[in-house]
Amino acid sequence: MIKSMTAFGRAENTVEGRTYTVEMRTLNSRYCEISVRMPLRLFTLEDRIKKLVATKISRGRVDVTVKVKNGSQCTAEIEVNLPLARAYYKTLSELNKALGIEEKVGLQTLLGMERIVTAIEPEEDLEKPWPDLSSCICEALEGIDAMRISEGKAIYQDFQKRLQSVEEGLSGIKGLAPSVSSQHLSRLKERIATLTQDTIEIDPTRLAQEVAFLADKSDITEEIVRSESHLKQFRSMVESEDPAGRALGFLLQELNREVNTIGSKAGDAQLSQIVVGLKSELEKLREQVQNVE
């Protein structure tokens, strides 16, 4: 069954006082694009996260946000750069004296200087949090998958309705096809009679050649056969468990090309009206296919 590319998933997992929160949003895209936002200390896990997401999602833009909240007290070490602080103090004091400023250089001023006080996060073995984080990501992916399947069912129902309409239109064209050649022949004879006013005798052989040429030029049998084949493939792919969005888009392009050719060959008002209806349905199918993985 087809899946939509638009969905949202969220999961939260608390282990040993640390809470992992993963939010995931998927949007339409021609390719698989995965973007990850997370704490800097976990940056080396980015490739693992992308590979894990890619096992479940093959097409679409995926925005992944990872948040980690530590419930225990902060264990970061505070480092003070005393030599730099003294250098800042000396320089600022000399500047005050040179400018005639009576204000003394205070602690608040020094703390505003860069690299005076630095919080150093303790090094962490990232192999330890990965199982808990990956479990949280998998749970969010399950939520994504459930929503994509649900929306995919709605798209599937819309496909069925529109495919039936297209098939009925092709059936109507198929029924009118035999009369197209005879109509061309009638119009040719009428045109000749009008131009010659029945004063010139027409060579039957030459007339037969012209009719054969027009019949070949206006024959839409191949286009109908190819269109029916494309529709059959489309239905088969819609039922498949594999991602089919790109292939469905290609089939619709080919189907639209065949319908356009039928319209250009037809020269029949009733048949042209059916073609217009078919193109409208194909455009709606194309819009929906853009939502399919």
C-alpha positions as CSV (number, residue, x, y, z in Angstrom):
1,M,0.0,0.0,0.0
2,I,1.3,3.5,-0.9
3,K,2.4,5.9,1.8
4,S,2.2,9.7,2.1
5,M,5.3,11.7,2.6
6,T,3.8,14.1,5.1
7,A,3.7,13.1,8.8
8,F,4.8,13.9,12.3
9,G,6.2,11.6,15.1
10,R,7.3,12.2,18.6
11,A,8.8,10.0,21.3
12,E,10.3,10.5,24.8
13,N,12.4,8.1,26.8
14,T,13.8,8.7,30.3
15,V,16.7,6.5,31.5
16,E,18.8,7.0,34.6
17,G,17.6,10.6,35.1
18,R,18.3,11.6,31.5
19,T,15.3,12.3,29.2
20,Y,15.6,11.9,25.4
21,T,13.0,13.7,23.3
22,V,12.8,13.1,19.5
23,E,10.5,15.0,17.2
24,M,10.4,14.1,13.6
25,R,8.6,15.9,10.7
26,T,8.4,14.6,7.1
27,L,7.6,16.8,4.1
28,N,7.3,16.3,0.3
29,S,10.6,16.1,-1.6
30,R,11.8,14.4,-4.8
31,Y,14.7,12.9,-2.9
32,C,15.5,11.7,0.6
33,E,16.8,14.6,2.6
34,I,17.5,14.2,6.3
35,S,18.3,17.1,8.6
36,V,19.2,16.6,12.2
37,R,19.3,19.2,15.0
38,M,20.7,18.1,18.4
39,P,23.1,19.0,21.3
40,L,26.6,19.7,20.1
41,R,28.1,17.0,22.4
42,L,26.1,14.4,20.5
43,F,27.2,15.7,17.1
44,T,29.2,12.6,16.3
45,L,26.0,10.5,16.3
46,E,24.5,12.5,13.4
47,D,25.5,9.9,10.7
48,R,24.1,7.1,12.8
49,I,20.8,8.9,13.2
50,K,20.5,9.6,9.5
51,K,21.2,6.0,8.6
52,L,18.6,4.8,11.1
53,V,16.0,7.2,9.7
54,A,16.9,6.1,6.1
55,T,16.0,2.5,6.9
56,K,12.4,3.5,7.3
57,I,12.1,6.5,4.9
58,S,13.2,6.4,1.3
59,R,11.8,9.6,-0.1
60,G,10.9,13.0,1.4
61,R,12.4,15.7,3.5
62,V,12.9,14.6,7.2
63,D,13.6,17.1,9.9
64,V,14.8,15.4,13.1
65,T,15.1,17.3,16.4
66,V,16.8,15.6,19.4
67,K,16.7,17.1,22.9
68,V,18.5,15.7,25.9
69,K,17.6,16.8,29.5
70,N,19.8,15.7,32.4
71,G,17.8,15.4,35.6
72,S,20.9,15.2,37.8
73,Q,22.9,18.2,39.0
74,C,25.3,19.8,36.6
75,T,28.7,18.2,36.5
76,A,30.4,20.6,34.2
77,E,33.7,22.0,35.5
78,I,34.2,25.8,35.7
79,E,37.6,27.0,34.5
80,V,38.9,30.5,35.2
81,N,41.6,31.9,33.0
82,L,43.4,34.1,35.6
83,P,46.3,35.2,33.4
84,L,43.9,36.5,30.8
85,A,41.7,38.2,33.5
86,R,44.8,40.0,34.9
87,A,45.7,41.1,31.3
88,Y,42.2,42.4,30.7
89,Y,42.2,44.2,34.2
90,K,45.6,45.9,33.5
91,T,44.6,47.0,30.0
92,L,41.2,48.3,31.1
93,S,42.7,50.2,34.1
94,E,45.3,51.8,31.8
95,L,42.5,52.8,29.4
96,N,40.5,54.4,32.3
97,K,43.6,56.4,33.3
98,A,44.4,57.5,29.8
99,L,40.8,58.7,29.2
100,G,40.4,60.2,32.6
101,I,37.6,57.8,33.6
102,E,37.3,57.5,37.4
103,E,35.2,54.3,37.2
104,K,37.1,51.3,38.5
105,V,37.3,48.0,36.6
106,G,35.0,45.6,38.4
107,L,34.3,41.9,38.4
108,Q,31.1,42.3,36.3
109,T,33.1,44.0,33.6
110,L,35.8,41.2,33.6
111,L,33.1,38.5,33.5
112,G,31.8,40.1,30.2
113,M,35.1,39.5,28.5
114,E,35.6,36.4,26.3
115,R,37.2,33.3,27.6
116,I,37.6,34.5,31.2
117,V,35.2,31.9,32.6
118,T,34.5,28.6,30.6
119,A,32.2,25.8,31.5
120,I,33.8,22.5,30.4
121,E,31.5,19.6,29.8
122,P,32.9,16.3,30.9
123,E,33.8,13.9,28.1
124,E,31.1,11.3,27.5
125,D,31.2,7.8,26.0
126,L,28.6,8.2,23.3
127,E,28.2,4.4,23.0
128,K,26.4,4.5,26.3
129,P,23.5,6.8,25.4
130,W,23.1,5.5,21.8
131,P,20.9,2.4,22.6
132,D,18.4,4.6,24.6
133,L,18.5,7.4,21.9
134,S,18.1,5.0,19.0
135,S,15.2,3.4,20.8
136,C,13.5,6.8,21.1
137,I,14.2,7.5,17.4
138,C,12.7,4.1,16.4
139,E,9.5,4.9,18.4
140,A,9.2,8.3,16.6
141,L,9.6,6.5,13.3
142,E,6.8,4.2,14.2
143,G,4.5,7.2,14.7
144,I,5.7,8.7,11.4
145,D,5.0,5.4,9.6
146,A,1.5,5.0,11.1
147,M,0.5,8.5,10.0
148,R,2.0,8.0,6.5
149,I,0.1,4.8,6.1
150,S,-3.1,6.4,7.2
151,E,-2.7,9.3,4.8
152,G,-1.6,6.9,2.1
153,K,-5.0,5.1,2.4
154,A,-6.8,8.3,1.7
155,I,-4.6,8.9,-1.3
156,Y,-5.2,5.3,-2.5
157,Q,-9.0,5.8,-2.4
158,D,-8.6,9.0,-4.4
159,F,-6.4,7.2,-6.9
160,Q,-9.1,4.5,-7.4
161,K,-11.8,7.0,-8.1
162,R,-9.7,8.9,-10.6
163,L,-8.3,5.9,-12.3
164,Q,-11.8,4.6,-12.9
165,S,-12.7,7.9,-14.4
166,V,-9.6,7.7,-16.7
167,E,-10.4,4.1,-17.7
168,E,-14.0,5.1,-18.6
169,G,-12.7,8.0,-20.7
170,L,-10.3,5.6,-22.6
171,S,-13.2,3.2,-23.1
172,G,-15.2,6.0,-24.6
173,I,-12.3,7.0,-26.9
174,K,-11.9,3.3,-27.9
175,G,-15.6,3.2,-28.9
176,L,-15.3,6.3,-31.0
177,A,-12.0,5.4,-32.7
178,P,-13.4,3.4,-35.6
179,S,-15.6,6.3,-36.7
180,V,-12.7,8.8,-36.8
181,S,-11.3,7.5,-40.1
182,S,-14.8,7.5,-41.8
183,Q,-15.3,11.0,-40.6
184,H,-12.0,12.1,-42.1
185,L,-13.1,10.5,-45.4
186,S,-16.4,12.3,-45.4
187,R,-14.8,15.6,-44.7
188,L,-12.2,15.0,-47.5
189,K,-15.0,14.2,-50.0
190,E,-17.0,17.3,-49.0
191,R,-13.9,19.5,-49.2
192,I,-13.1,18.2,-52.7
193,A,-16.6,18.6,-53.9
194,T,-16.7,22.2,-52.6
195,L,-13.4,23.1,-54.3
196,T,-14.1,21.5,-57.6
197,Q,-17.9,22.0,-57.6
198,D,-18.1,18.5,-59.1
199,T,-16.6,19.9,-62.4
200,I,-13.4,17.7,-62.1
201,E,-13.4,14.0,-62.0
202,I,-11.4,12.7,-59.1
203,D,-9.0,9.7,-59.7
204,P,-10.4,6.9,-57.4
205,T,-6.9,5.5,-56.9
206,R,-5.5,8.9,-55.8
207,L,-8.5,9.4,-53.5
208,A,-8.0,6.0,-52.0
209,Q,-4.3,6.8,-51.3
210,E,-5.3,10.1,-49.6
211,V,-7.8,8.3,-47.5
212,A,-5.3,5.6,-46.5
213,F,-2.8,8.4,-45.5
214,L,-5.4,10.2,-43.4
215,A,-6.5,6.9,-41.8
216,D,-3.0,6.1,-40.8
217,K,-2.4,9.6,-39.6
218,S,-5.5,9.6,-37.5
219,D,-5.2,6.1,-36.2
220,I,-5.1,6.2,-32.3
221,T,-5.0,2.4,-31.7
222,E,-1.4,2.4,-30.5
223,E,-2.0,5.3,-28.2
224,I,-5.0,3.6,-26.6
225,V,-3.1,0.3,-26.2
226,R,-0.1,2.1,-24.5
227,S,-2.5,4.1,-22.3
228,E,-4.2,1.0,-21.1
229,S,-0.8,-0.6,-20.4
230,H,0.3,2.5,-18.4
231,L,-2.9,2.3,-16.3
232,K,-2.4,-1.3,-15.6
233,Q,1.2,-0.7,-14.4
234,F,-0.1,2.3,-12.3
235,R,-2.6,0.1,-10.5
236,S,0.0,-2.6,-9.9
237,M,2.4,-0.1,-8.4
238,V,-0.2,1.5,-6.2
239,E,-0.9,-2.0,-4.7
240,S,2.8,-2.7,-4.1
241,E,4.5,-2.4,-0.7
242,D,7.6,-0.8,-2.2
243,P,8.0,3.1,-2.6
244,A,6.6,4.0,-6.0
245,G,6.2,7.8,-6.1
246,R,8.8,8.5,-8.7
247,A,7.7,5.6,-10.9
248,L,4.0,6.7,-10.7
249,G,5.0,10.2,-11.7
250,F,6.9,8.9,-14.7
251,L,3.9,6.8,-15.8
252,L,1.6,9.8,-15.5
253,Q,3.9,11.7,-17.8
254,E,3.8,9.0,-20.4
255,L,0.0,8.6,-20.0
256,N,-0.4,12.4,-20.5
257,R,1.7,12.3,-23.6
258,E,-0.5,9.5,-25.1
259,V,-3.7,11.4,-24.3
260,N,-2.2,14.6,-25.9
261,T,-1.4,12.6,-29.1
262,I,-4.9,11.2,-29.2
263,G,-6.3,14.7,-28.9
264,S,-4.1,16.0,-31.7
265,K,-5.1,13.1,-34.0
266,A,-8.8,13.0,-33.2
267,G,-10.4,15.9,-35.0
268,D,-13.7,14.9,-33.5
269,A,-15.6,17.2,-31.1
270,Q,-17.0,14.4,-28.9
271,L,-13.6,12.7,-28.7
272,S,-11.8,16.0,-27.9
273,Q,-14.3,16.6,-25.1
274,I,-13.3,13.2,-23.5
275,V,-9.6,14.1,-23.9
276,V,-10.1,17.4,-22.0
277,G,-11.8,15.4,-19.2
278,L,-8.9,12.9,-19.1
279,K,-6.3,15.6,-18.9
280,S,-8.1,17.2,-16.0
281,E,-8.1,13.8,-14.1
282,L,-4.5,13.2,-15.0
283,E,-3.5,16.6,-13.6
284,K,-5.3,15.8,-10.3
285,L,-3.5,12.4,-10.2
286,R,-0.2,14.2,-10.8
287,E,-0.8,16.5,-7.8
288,Q,-1.5,13.5,-5.6
289,V,1.5,11.6,-6.7
290,Q,3.7,14.4,-5.4
291,N,2.5,13.3,-1.9
292,V,3.5,9.7,-2.4
293,E,6.7,8.2,-1.1
